[in-house]
Amino acid sequence: MLSVDSIQPLEDKIVSISRSAGSLTYPANFTLVASMDPCPRGFYSNPEKECTCSASMVTRYQKRISGPLLDRIDIQVEVPRIEFEKLSDDRAGEPSAVVRERVETARKLQRERFAGTSLHTNTDMGAGDIQKYCPVDAAGRGLLKTAMTQLHLSPRAYHRILKLARTIADLAGSETIEPPYLAEAIQYRPRRQV
Ligand SMILES: [Zn+2]
C-alpha cells in the first residue's frame, strides 16, 4: 500500500529525502496516470462475465489504494470492456490533431489568465487563486453544496473539482464555469469515498 509519504509529491510537487547527513528537496511535478482492475479477477461490473469474487475480496482489493491517495486523483473513469463490433468498426474517431488544437487553445487561455503571476496552469492554483479565477454562479454553488453533502467530499476535493471544472470550461472555450462543467468534474471524483 502506498504510504502517506508518497503523497507529498502529488500535493506539493516536491520530494524530500532525509538522511543522517541532512535532507534534500527535489522538484517532482508530474501527472499521475494509473489503471487497475476493478477486482482481483478483473470481471467486476463486466456485463458479459460474472465476477466470482466475494464482496470482502473486492473491498480488500480496492482498499489497497489508500483514501488520501484516491482523494488526490482528479479524474476517475471506468473503462468498460470493448465489444468486438466496436473493435472491428473502421469508422475513424476524432483525429488527435483536432484534440491537440483544443488543448493548445485551453493552454493559451491559461497563459493569458496567469500572465504576470507565478502560476502556469489551472492545477497550480491555491485556495485564494481558486476564489479569484473560478467564480461560480448560484446554480453552480447549489450543485457543489449538494455534491459536498451527498458524496461527503473533503475540502481538498472541493478545490480540486473547481480547478477541474475551470479546465473543462477552458476546453469548451467558456469564460464562465457553467453548472454542466461542474457536474462533469464532480462525476469524475473517485467512487469509493475517503
Ligand atoms: Zn471479481
Boltz pocket constraint, residues with backbone or C-beta under 6 A from the ligand:
constraints:
  - pocket:
      binder: B
      contacts: [[A, 39], [A, 40], [A, 41], [A, 42], [A, 43], [A, 44], [A, 51], [A, 52], [A, 53]]
      max_distance: 6.0
